[in-house]
């Protein structure tokens, strides 16, 4: 019996290379002789979302080694945190459509530990994000950073920020990110090493925006710390809201860490977010460092500001300890 395939556009998933008829049949769960009789619509190729990253790439994806190409070589002030006394390395997180790679670090002994989801910059889960996980682990946390771009592409070998954003980051749906973070929190709890009642989140740049949004998404979240994430912007089908749009729905205390000289995040949007949080009576706080650029915590880049980064890291630890995510 012939089977037909009703496609719909899904810009959040990767375009599949090769025989699209075969991929569509596999999506229906067809095998063997059933696949031979499968008849797709004539426009199936146009209905599949576009990306150079294939389903096979997704299934077999692993974390990149070292720093992303767009930010090599790292600067002289780059911090390297040892994994001595830690259990640290790549893990696989079960998600709705397979598995995604992640980096996990936690103390080698003890537990269950308070959990911190670490949300990447646009450069993916490269060495800086892994080091952040180790820094948190050395403070007694289970820190885990899932690779949230894996379906849309590998940013580690792209040479410039504009290409990274256009080719990969702009194609990542917020709904996919929330689902993957939910799955990561569930995975951590299922290991027995994490205390699901002490769940926090922190993120940088692209990940900073996600922290605010996730605090309005997951009622189980205890606290978040957002590093220079955009607060307002132009909505798209895949990124329909910004933090200022969800301020009234934020249920977890969030600490925002920003630089007054950030060329991509105007002070007026920070003030707009503050007003929205005040109107919602949200238990949130925003700290703005004078004369400080975007990416001031990124010790591997010229934007790094050691004094501000150290003060902000102290505030992060105090925020988690004071809002239900004590190590």
Beta strands, then each sheet from edge to edge (+ up, - down):
strand 1: 86-95
strand 2: 98-107
strand 3: 113-119
strand 4: 142-146
strand 5: 194-204
strand 6: 223-227
strand 7: 253-259
strand 8: 285-289
sheet 1: 1+ 2- 4+ 3+ 5+ 6+ 7+ 8+
end
